[in-house]
Amino acid sequence: MKFRSTRSLIPEVPFAEAVLRCLPPDGGLYVPSSVSDMRQFILHMDEKTTYPELAAAVTPSLLQGDLNPLSSSRVAESAFDFEPELVTLDEDFSMLKLYNGPSGIFKDFGVAFFGSVLEELLKETEAAHSMIVSAARGDNGLSLTGAFRERKGITSVLIYPSGPVSGLDPKEFITNSGNTIPIQIRGNFDDCNRLITELINDRPFAERHNVTSANTINPCRLLPQAFYFLFAFVKVKKLLKGRELIFSVPSGNFGNFISGLYAWKFGMPVNGFIAAMNLNDAFGDLIRGEKFEPQQAKVTCSPAMDISFPANYERLVSFYDEAPAVMRNMVFPAAIDDEETLRTMEWAWKNYNALIDPHSAVAFAAARKLTESGSRHSHTIILATGHPAKEAEIVRRATGQLIKLPEKLLNLKRKFNPIALIDPHLDALESAISLCYK
Ligand SMILES: *Cc1c(COP(=O)(O)O)cnc(C)c1O
């Protein structure tokens, strides 16, 4: 697979370069310049196909020309020790649970695949070592540490914003012969992201250490997320019986959403995608063909979607530039407020005995809105992106149900001290990293 920049100012690069460099030199983001047609796999798989089987079938065709078939199989085999789960609720709705990974959110899928690909890429390229620098918000530090644990040649630098930090085990730190370097900055999450871009653009430093990032700016985070869309399609296709297939995706940075569009480009038959947003919905304007004007982020009960300027903005725009009419006929924006989110959580509990987290509830509410209002004869798959137990207090408020964090997510609560606390400046970050190599 080849990649180009969203700004189209550089020649195409091979997959390995896009993954290892992360950001193109022209300031854009990497996007696939052509995609593999996967219909031969998609249309032949059925409801008996397991997730590992699906990953093993599509990975080699995705990485063809970049990794040899043997390495591709190893990537698929060693990436996931957890799976999505599709639950069909009734004729109208299914729910795709994506929160069975180590940190209880869908992002575990992209991160896990990224770790696996990177290890194989390092084996096949000259680079013997890679430093992955990622902004850590909420619980993804744990997810990243899990994905890179014991992978050869990889060091993972996690940059935390100010505030309490939790989730990591000091045994994993580089000072204790692990491969993780947690650094906290005196600044916010935007500062973390800015520092990563600056670090990648400091080419002497970046090339000396082979710096890349596992944040959603890296295209390798998004491609594997297409797998679970394909998986969901394969599971429901027999049940559709002429109904249209719609996905409802709770969206903040629109990484998950873009991955759905990739699945469509790979050849998955689908009729529409709902871009489900909370009150931070400025992006809906762009989808409706109006001018996108970012607003100050509002605080809602679905905090992972409290985003004013989606990190994948340029990737989305490039879809609209390529085929504006197709996109407008296939993408339906919806904004859901907190009250409706909570009501939907209650409704899902009463109707389906399903406890869902507020992010997933935004997607469910948006799906109900769209399907109730129209004449569409459709089946909608709701992406359940977060484990309900992680938002236990909101779940209790909405449904009266008490829900406990499962054993395997208890690690998320472990408090730790970062290796360094620094000002949010590039030179401070570079010195803190360099100190760890002495
Ligand atoms: C990150 C996240 C989202 C939003 O996903 P994007 O790819 O940023 O649009 C939704 N729900 C949960 C639980 C998340 O953690």
The ligand as an SDF file (V2000), in Angstrom:
LIG
                    3D

 15 15  0  0  0  0  0  0  0  0999 V2000
  -11.5800    8.2090   21.6060 C   0  0  0  0  0  0  0  0  0  0  0  0
  -12.9570    7.8200   21.9130 C   0  0  0  0  0  0  0  0  0  0  0  0
  -14.0410    8.1520   21.0730 C   0  0  0  0  0  0  0  0  0  0  0  0
  -13.8690    9.0220   19.8430 C   0  0  0  0  0  0  0  0  0  0  0  0
  -13.1100    8.3860   18.8520 O   0  0  0  0  0  0  0  0  0  0  0  0
  -12.4090    9.2510   17.6810 P   0  0  0  0  0  0  0  0  0  0  0  0
  -11.6620    8.2880   16.8640 O   0  0  0  0  0  0  0  0  0  0  0  0
  -11.5220   10.2440   18.4050 O   0  0  0  0  0  0  0  0  0  0  0  0
  -13.4770    9.9390   16.9470 O   0  0  0  0  0  0  0  0  0  0  0  0
  -15.2870    7.6600   21.3750 C   0  0  0  0  0  0  0  0  0  0  0  0
  -15.4960    6.9130   22.4800 N   0  0  0  0  0  0  0  0  0  0  0  0
  -14.5120    6.5880   23.3320 C   0  0  0  0  0  0  0  0  0  0  0  0
  -14.8230    5.7790   24.5440 C   0  0  0  0  0  0  0  0  0  0  0  0
  -13.1950    7.0390   23.0870 C   0  0  0  0  0  0  0  0  0  0  0  0
  -12.2220    6.7390   23.9470 O   0  0  0  0  0  0  0  0  0  0  0  0
  1  2  1  0
  2  3  1  0
  2 14  2  0
  3  4  1  0
  3 10  2  0
  4  5  1  0
  5  6  1  0
  6  7  2  0
  6  8  1  0
  6  9  1  0
 10 11  1  0
 11 12  2  0
 12 13  1  0
 12 14  1  0
 14 15  1  0
M  END
$$$$
